[in-house]
Amino acid sequence: MSALGATSGVDEVLKQIEIHYNPARTLQVLFQEQYTRPGEIRRTERGTLLLRKPGRMRWSYTQPVGKLVLSDGKYLYIYTPDTPQQVEKTKMQDTADMRAPLAFLLGKLNFQKDFRNIQGRAEGPLIRITAQPKTDNLPYTAVEFLVQIDGVIREVKVTSYDKSIIDFTFSEEKMDPPLDAKLFQFQMPAGAKLVDEGQ
């Protein structure tokens, strides 16, 4: 693994990522999610991620079956079907959920505006970009992207303030699939209880 020789090389990769994702209206990708909290066993989950401009996302889990994380652009809903069935509702601007930053993949990528201490290193045919957010208002302190030379993101690793790490691996990316707006409207599951974090 070697550092990219010049800042311009990193800038070219970042620009390619922006060119790849910013024009898209929708995105569909399979994901594997590994979550590690200090002192706890790593948890692995997987499913399908759907994104739609502006700021809408739907994480449908196949492991664990039935789990759903959904944003309608204003609120983030997290449904866990295990007992007791519960839905957490939080304003997107207030959430500390580390999936929330992934909504910026569509139409809002601007690395120079949003990040600082940006560095790039080659890992075989891929490039690993590491960066820190410019603002302290976000629920994470560092982020890493593993990308292809054509700008396709293969992995995203997010580190939070409490040193928890969530690592996403993406595959089978589809740009601009037809995604009905209703997919991003949360429907309360029967028997579930709503916990509004804003109250």
C-alpha positions in Angstrom: 0.0 0.0 0.0 1.5 3.4 -1.0 0.4 7.0 -0.6 -0.8 8.7 -3.7 2.1 10.7 -4.9 0.5 14.1 -5.4 -2.4 16.1 -4.0 -3.7 16.4 -7.6 -4.0 12.6 -7.7 -6.3 12.5 -4.7 -8.3 15.5 -6.1 -8.8 13.6 -9.4 -10.2 10.6 -7.5 -12.5 12.8 -5.4 -13.7 14.5 -8.5 -14.4 11.2 -10.2 -16.5 10.1 -7.2 -18.5 13.3 -7.4 -19.0 13.0 -11.1 -20.2 9.4 -10.6 -22.8 10.0 -7.9 -24.0 13.6 -8.0 -26.0 13.4 -11.3 -27.9 10.4 -10.1 -31.5 10.7 -8.9 -31.7 7.2 -7.4 -29.3 4.5 -6.3 -29.7 0.8 -5.3 -26.9 -1.3 -3.8 -26.5 -4.4 -1.7 -24.7 -3.8 1.6 -23.0 -5.7 4.4 -22.7 -3.7 7.7 -20.3 -4.5 10.5 -20.7 -2.6 13.7 -18.1 -2.6 16.4 -18.5 -0.8 19.8 -15.6 -0.7 22.2 -15.7 -3.8 24.5 -18.4 -5.6 22.5 -18.5 -8.3 19.9 -18.7 -7.2 16.3 -22.3 -7.3 14.8 -22.8 -8.2 11.1 -26.0 -7.3 9.3 -26.9 -7.1 5.6 -29.6 -6.1 3.1 -30.4 -3.6 0.3 -29.9 0.2 0.4 -32.1 2.5 -1.7 -31.4 6.2 -2.1 -33.5 8.9 -3.7 -32.9 12.6 -4.0 -33.3 14.6 -1.9 -32.0 12.9 1.3 -34.3 9.9 1.2 -33.0 6.4 2.1 -34.3 3.0 2.8 -32.1 0.3 4.5 -34.1 -3.0 4.2 -32.4 -5.8 6.1 -32.4 -9.5 5.3 -30.2 -10.1 8.3 -31.8 -9.5 10.7 -35.0 -10.2 8.8 -37.5 -7.3 8.9 -35.2 -4.6 10.3 -35.8 -1.3 8.5 -34.1 2.1 8.6 -35.9 4.8 6.6 -35.5 8.5 6.0 -38.2 10.5 4.3 -35.8 13.5 4.1 -37.0 15.0 7.3 -37.2 12.2 9.8 -35.2 9.0 10.4 -37.2 5.9 11.4 -35.6 2.8 12.8 -37.7 -0.4 13.2 -36.5 -3.4 15.0 -38.9 -6.3 14.8 -37.6 -8.2 17.9 -39.6 -8.0 21.1 -40.8 -5.5 22.0 -41.5 -4.2 18.5 -40.3 -0.6 18.5 -40.0 2.3 16.0 -37.5 5.1 16.9 -38.3 8.5 15.2 -35.7 11.3 15.1 -35.2 14.4 13.0 -32.5 13.8 10.4 -30.7 17.0 11.6 -30.6 15.6 15.2 -29.8 12.0 14.7 -26.6 10.4 15.9 -27.2 7.3 13.7 -24.1 6.6 11.6 -26.1 5.5 8.6 -27.5 9.0 8.2 -24.3 10.5 6.5 -24.8 8.0 3.7 -27.7 10.0 2.4 -25.2 12.5 1.0 -24.1 10.0 -1.6 -26.7 11.4 -4.0 -26.3 15.0 -5.2 -24.4 16.5 -2.3 -20.9 15.1 -2.6 -18.4 17.9 -2.2 -15.3 16.6 -0.5 -13.4 19.9 -0.3 -16.4 21.7 1.2 -17.4 19.0 3.7 -14.1 17.4 4.8 -10.6 18.2 6.0 -7.3 16.3 6.3 -8.2 14.4 3.1 -5.6 11.7 2.2 -5.5 8.9 -0.3 -3.6 5.6 -0.5 -3.5 3.0 -3.2 -4.6 -0.5 -2.2 -4.0 -2.6 -5.2 -6.4 -1.4 -7.9 -8.5 0.5 -5.4 -7.9 3.8 -3.5 -8.6 4.4 0.2 -9.6 8.0 1.0 -9.5 9.1 4.6 -11.0 12.3 5.9 -12.5 14.2 8.8 -15.6 16.3 8.8 -15.1 20.1 8.8 -18.0 20.6 11.2 -18.5 19.2 14.7 -22.2 18.9 14.3 -22.1 15.4 12.7 -22.3 12.1 14.6 -18.9 10.9 13.4 -15.2 12.0 13.7 -13.7 10.3 10.7 -14.7 8.5 7.5 -12.9 6.3 5.0 -13.9 5.4 1.5 -12.5 2.5 -0.5 -13.2 3.4 -4.2 -12.5 2.2 -7.7 -10.6 4.4 -10.1 -13.9 5.1 -11.9 -15.4 6.6 -8.7 -17.6 3.7 -7.6 -17.5 3.4 -3.7 -16.9 -0.1 -2.5 -16.6 0.5 1.2 -17.4 3.2 3.7 -16.0 3.2 7.3 -17.4 5.6 9.8 -15.9 6.3 13.3 -18.0 8.0 16.0 -17.1 10.0 19.0 -17.3 7.0 21.3 -14.9 5.1 19.1 -17.7 2.9 17.7 -17.0 1.9 14.1 -19.5 1.0 11.4 -18.1 -0.5 8.2 -20.2 -0.8 5.1 -19.3 -3.0 2.1 -21.3 -2.3 -1.1 -21.9 -4.5 -4.2 -24.2 -4.7 -7.2 -24.6 -1.0 -7.5 -27.4 0.2 -9.8 -27.6 3.9 -10.8 -31.0 5.5 -11.4 -33.3 2.5 -11.0 -37.0 3.4 -10.9 -37.8 3.8 -7.2 -41.3 4.8 -6.2 -41.5 7.7 -3.8 -43.8 5.5 -1.6 -40.8 3.4 -0.7 -39.6 6.3 1.4 -42.8 6.9 3.3 -42.7 5.1 6.6 -45.7 2.8 7.3 -46.1 1.9 11.0 -46.0 -1.9 11.4 -48.9 -3.5 13.2 -48.4 -3.8 16.9 -45.2 -1.6 17.0 -44.7 1.2 19.4 -43.4 4.6 18.3 -40.7 6.3 20.4 -40.3 9.9 19.2 -36.8 11.1 20.2 -37.8 14.7 19.7 -40.4 14.6 22.5 
